[in-house]
Amino acid sequence: MKQLIASTVAMVVILATITQTHAGDWAQWRGPNGNNIAPAGERIPVEWSSTKNVLWKVSVPGRGHASPTVVGDLIVLSSAEESSQRQGVFAFDRRTGKQVWAEVVNTGGFPKIHPKNTHASATTCSDGRLIFATFCHHQTIEAFAFDLSGKLQWKRTVGGFRPQQYEYGYAASPTLYNGTLIVSGDTDTVAWLKALDTKTGRIVWEQERPRKLNWASPIIATVSGKEQLFLSGCEMMAAYDPGSGKPLWSTPCLTMATCGTAVWDEDTVYASGGYPKPETVAVKADGSGRIVWRNRVKCYEQSMLLHNGYLYGFSDTGVMYCWEAKTGREMWKERLQGPVSASPMLVGDTIYASNERGVTFVFKANPQRFTPLARNQLGRESFASPTVADNVLFLRVTEEGRQEMLYAITEQ
């Protein structure tokens, strides 16, 4: 991270033109609608390599599983360097890949984590004016707000994060709702869900959670006629009022630890989990608590994908499933290759699903049969979920020597 601090003068000159966001921004975890589905009209290649269909590529300091977010003219990533114990937020030019600014937010105080996790696994988000990032540091979760030039606007210690039984680190990405930043922190010693004012960092509301280990990210959607904040794990599917944090309903199901984010349709929410038992479940989101169906498939770290009434899940072992969402009926399954951490993404009628070995499988969202289109290798590892904006695919991968790279892929 020797290049963490960019020239202030150059930063001001470069950022003078950044005045507004784009309609196609991917400004939060799982995209503009929170479902990992690209906006209509996006077109990206089905094939690529380290040279084919590459618009640009740039090295990323440190390591992180955070996905790229696209805000105006910027691509924003959080990252961390383990040897020097530094955490930071990085911004790259959307058109060229050139690093625009970099800000170190913490030094030292790294907790013990799982070997597969990083100290920068939470994806940043933005309301178009400010960029928000969360990190675990000295057994607490801290939130930071930057303007588009990289200037820190506020910093807040949100709550404690002290896992005891399994010290696997932090992973949950924050989400935005009506001028608030919603952050979660589930451990077996302290557990909470909180909303911060985006302008000041002031805590607007807070809600206790069961003291159990869990790494899922909260998400907000309108289901069964009302806005609901969904959070899976802690042996339940739970819904909260996103404006007040008050519990709406919860249903015992799933397992203790989940990492993926819930998906939904007009009246049902779906999730999958991984420890200590595997389960994928569909629950009515009308408060009745009715479990529609369940099975024993494990999509632990990765989220699922819902499209046109069918649910797609990429299991930990690399088996892709397609279920009829209303009934849970298995339409097909196809053994690809695992292990899997990144979440599948839909662009048009095509699904892009990456595994930890840097392979992205491209196939049609066809419930009748598995219809492969391509198999692309990029780098040696891939943990971060991909993002799309203005017909460009952004992929964060690890190459030789554990060097992380950010690729921009588009039709050439």
Steps between C-alpha positions, in 0.01 A plus 500: 500500500787739433279681249206545732526876528453672166608852420242747629560745219463235231192365674323835487580545131387150406180515701392845387289339228321254730174678567222247453419131503398287205165329455682168463698522825551181702526689826444230762534130577288302249433797276239773456207274594679285758444180300822465295308557178645756258265773374322432171708576194839406641711288263834341589713231334447131569869429437819662627854431618788706642530662156174436316223763542704682766434874507756553775646333807664645810673359807320539832706548818444241771222242504124508529185312410297821464336535159564807284238773525443747218423859599502767233846497342648284777551132571530463879655210693591434860823309560741406778867416524562235763877549547468868594146460638355785296144532377407742227253617238615536139344682205589434136400686186210320341622558143874435535553304824746761627505533879339831590523501877576273793429548869636296791232474767664271760845373596547207736241319707426223251301218664551131435305388192431190292779431245252549215370832632665842474502817708309678221208276405214748535403673174476880501180684407407850389201734481666690214639770729686300763680164498456279807734224619501269802792314657567286808778651711601444866189282559263769376322579174578848371319690225656771283348754262706663222403754240574419136841664526602262778472750785380343826167650608440297814609189687291302750558200725177312436524211746706217642598194298656230718445145369615243752428146383617557142715804432427521129492877455244740357319484166158673502458785250298810598190617315325835457142602582342847503803692618632227729786252477395162643777287650485158668733321739415146612727313742459264795593771754331809360251534212321799354341670202534881476414791272725805472410840361688528171575871550643482851558135597264541795328176603132536410377165630642174632362152550644207692554173315542142631855444624607249241767488230375624165641690200201583281439849359170683556290588195182705452215416262127555461341159555140414592409865451746654745864603526693244702860463610597134468784329684555124494690290752501449877271202430227715348384722221422841649336817371523848651346840434784681316381836631500412870682167536200344674456126433216420260517120510742209519480133409718222648684342208833489321801460730716706733747639249415641160708732284283556195234767458131416474313523168124548452199518273162665560413307817783261588860531619768240425834430669763232547752420769783294599595427861448277691247358255421576136160633400334704226157632590204699368292692757180699455580863582148591612578441868330160510832323544399234251785307347411431138777252430850405611782274385851398608706698248776720642569841349701633793708803405333575168152644446244351266332650192127525425373558144160455333370271772808278523768490768863432406753391762871427462583259783826498694618191314442658158162350405263744330132447582180634348180475705146610434473779757137444603532128563870424542478242220845429361506585130861397442842487659841507338836422655742778409796556733546631853569625752275807474492833683387759242131546420354435153384805303239542226556721194210486256413131476851382584644389836865555596622281788860500627677251724798551730743373234440799274266320261180675391231274352265673259164341415143589412239559769299211357286301747451215255862395471856611570615695194873580519652786303859537622755417769747781570818488708632824648763503772557220750233594756166678496302573815337836430168505315508675160325827417376658177454860386455653153579174318820439697560204731727566799681200650730495803737203482829382649794418274849353557665604825161580654489825304143625473382647171188686392394425142257693280354263238299620200444419132810597300 
